[in-house]
Amino acid sequence: MANNFRSNVAANITTTGNVVYVCPSSTQTTLIGLTLSNKSAGSVTSNVYLRRSSVNYSLISNGPILPGSTLVPIGGDQKLVMQAADELRIDASVNASIDVIVSLLEIT
């Protein structure tokens, strides 16, 4: 069994269809950090969800992010375990207003 720490980044999150991470086949992944940064001049909201077997499971629904600040839904005591083919998806209320950093541990 191999353990690999990784990070994924996504810039300019749009209002729909942003797949930030897909858990590879024959792999379990633990998300250990997720940071959403509002780089716009106005307040925005964000939706974060786990997609499994064509079903979206909400982690955050319309989470507010003030201008120049961040929302950290995963980190500290909060972790998320993903199975093979699970997707982490994020949407923003305003196009190109949010950047995302995901820290994770893949176990193969």
N, C-alpha and C positions, 0 to 999 in steps of 0.2 A: 504494500500500500504506500503510495506516494502522497505527500502533503505539499502543496504548492500555494504559497501566498501570492496574490496578484492584486492588481488594481485595474479597474476599467474607468474610463472617462468618457463623457459625452457633453459636447458643447451645443449651445443654441437649441435647447429642447423646444419642440413645436407643440401645437395644441392637440395633436393626435399621432398615434402610431410610433412612439419612441420605444424601441426595445433596447434597453441599456445593457442587459446581460442575458445570455441563454446558458443554462447549465448543460455541459457536454454529456454525451452518452457515457454510460458506465462510470458516472461521477456523482458524488454528493458534494454540495457546496454550502458552506456556512458564510453568510454575509455578516461581516463583523463591523462594518461601517458604511453609512450612506449619508452623503452630504449634498444638499441642494442649495445652490447659491444664486440669489437674485442679483443680477448685474444690471438691471434696468433702473430707471429713475422713479418708477412707480411700484406700488404694491402689486403682487401677483399671488395667485393660488396654484397649488399643484395637487395632482392625484398620483399616488404611488400604488401599484398593485402587482400581485403575483398572478401570473397566468399559468394554469395547469389544466391540461386536457380541454382546451378551448373555453375555459371558465375563468373569469377575472375575480380575484379575491382582493378586496380593498385593504390596504395598509393605512393609507391616508386619503381622505376625501376632502377636497377643497382646502388643503392646508395652507394657511396664509404665510407669506414670506415678505417681510418689509424690504424696502429698497436698501441695497447694500448689506443685507443680512443673510443668514443661512437657516435652513431647517435640517435637523439631524434626526431622522426617524429611526435609524439603526445605529447603535453604538453604545458604549457603556454596558449596562445590563441587558439591553435589547439586542438579540441576534435573530437571524432568520435562516432556517435550513431549507435548501432547495434540492429537489430531486432531478434526475436526468430529464431534459427537455422542458423544465420549468423556465419561464421567462420573467424577468423583472422589467416592468414597463412604467414609464413616467410621462405625464402630460403636464403642460403649463397652460395657464389661462391667457398668456400673451406669447406669441411666437418669439423665439430667440432671446427670451428673458432669463432663462435658467441654465446654469452649467451643473453637471452632476459628477461626483466622484464616488466610486464604489470600491470598498476594500473587502477582500474575500479570501477564503481558504478553500481550495479544491482538493478533494480526497478521491484518489483513483485507485 
